[in-house]
Amino acid sequence: MSTASPLIIALDYASLDAALCMADRLDPSRCRLKVGKELFTRSGPDILEALHGRGFEVFLDLKFHDIPNTVAGAVQAAAEQGVWMVNVHAGGGRRMMEAARERLDHHGLSTHLIAVTVLTSMEAEDLAEVGVSAPPAEQVERLAVLARDSGMHGVVCSAQEASRLNTLCGDDFLKVTPGIRPSFAVAGDQRRVMAPAEAMAAGSTHLVVGRPVTQAEDPMAALAAIEAELAAG
Ligand SMILES: O=C(O)c1cc(=O)[nH]c(=O)n1[C@@H]1O[C@H](COP(=O)(O)O)[C@@H](O)[C@H]1O
């Protein structure tokens, strides 16, 4: 089932059972689901089959980053399992991203392929430590333009950069933004954060929300509160 909702709920759980317990409380007409490294490493492709069987569109968030041939193969494998979206690290460079896109096109696979720019948990000091002296916003812009030119359908960035990327890369270029913190939630390990309605106003096309929903005492109430924040604009 496809949904008009911009919400992607991150199923960051340590077991298939825990993830499905949450998924069974959610509705595929109200959100998409994201499967990340921990859950996929534990459950393997079974989780994808189970979520697809429940009608959800799935973002497989494994952030591939390797030599072009390896990443192209991994992206193909993800797409052949029917996921709605898959991602790579833009830091893998132009040839890696081009190889991934070419592989999808060659096999007629329509999975959305997006690239992570600068992780939302990182700020200027973190970038400096890994040898990047540019401020986060500038590095995000550089990697987003490279991702667009390398055939990506969009990027993962923080909502703080979304409006600038709309200008640079256009409205159609997907801006998938984690680091979303509704009014009731804490930032935790995230650094470049924004509230849901502000993120949409800034040009995000999709909002990734994890702990504010999955760790809430009442996850359904948390989801409804986010929807209300979005509706109030
Ligand atoms: O690619 C991602 O989804 C991602 C990229 C990024 O820069 N920052 C980021 O937080 N994420 C993911 O988005 C989710 C955010 O979860 P919460 O911080 O719990 O809302 C996690 O599953 C992260 O792995």
The ligand as an SDF file (V2000), in Angstrom:
LIG
                    3D

 24 25  0  0  0  0  0  0  0  0999 V2000
   19.7720    7.1000    7.1050 O   0  0  0  0  0  0  0  0  0  0  0  0
   19.1260    7.3180    8.1460 C   0  0  0  0  0  0  0  0  0  0  0  0
   17.9700    6.9200    8.2610 O   0  0  0  0  0  0  0  0  0  0  0  0
   19.7300    8.1920    9.1590 C   0  0  0  0  0  0  0  0  0  0  0  0
   20.6580    9.1030    8.7130 C   0  0  0  0  0  0  0  0  0  0  0  0
   21.0910   10.1310    9.5630 C   0  0  0  0  0  0  0  0  0  0  0  0
   21.8640   11.0100    9.1750 O   0  0  0  0  0  0  0  0  0  0  0  0
   20.6400   10.1410   10.8500 N   0  0  0  0  0  0  0  0  0  0  0  0
   19.7630    9.2060   11.3340 C   0  0  0  0  0  0  0  0  0  0  0  0
   19.3590    9.3120   12.5010 O   0  0  0  0  0  0  0  0  0  0  0  0
   19.3500    8.1820   10.5150 N   0  0  0  0  0  0  0  0  0  0  0  0
   18.4560    7.1220   11.0500 C   0  0  0  0  0  0  0  0  0  0  0  0
   17.2210    7.6980   11.4400 O   0  0  0  0  0  0  0  0  0  0  0  0
   16.7290    7.1140   12.6470 C   0  0  0  0  0  0  0  0  0  0  0  0
   16.5360    8.1910   13.6530 C   0  0  0  0  0  0  0  0  0  0  0  0
   16.0000    7.6460   14.8270 O   0  0  0  0  0  0  0  0  0  0  0  0
   15.6290    8.5270   16.1060 P   0  0  0  0  0  0  0  0  0  0  0  0
   16.8010    9.4090   16.4260 O   0  0  0  0  0  0  0  0  0  0  0  0
   15.3320    7.5050   17.1480 O   0  0  0  0  0  0  0  0  0  0  0  0
   14.4010    9.3430   15.7040 O   0  0  0  0  0  0  0  0  0  0  0  0
   17.7420    6.0460   13.0540 C   0  0  0  0  0  0  0  0  0  0  0  0
   17.2440    4.7970   12.5950 O   0  0  0  0  0  0  0  0  0  0  0  0
   18.9920    6.4040   12.2980 C   0  0  0  0  0  0  0  0  0  0  0  0
   19.7310    5.2500   11.9160 O   0  0  0  0  0  0  0  0  0  0  0  0
  1  2  2  0
  2  3  1  0
  2  4  1  0
  4  5  2  0
  4 11  1  0
  5  6  1  0
  6  7  2  0
  6  8  1  0
  8  9  1  0
  9 10  2  0
  9 11  1  0
 11 12  1  0
 12 13  1  0
 12 23  1  0
 13 14  1  0
 14 15  1  0
 14 21  1  0
 15 16  1  0
 16 17  1  0
 17 18  2  0
 17 19  1  0
 17 20  1  0
 21 22  1  0
 21 23  1  0
 23 24  1  0
M  END
$$$$
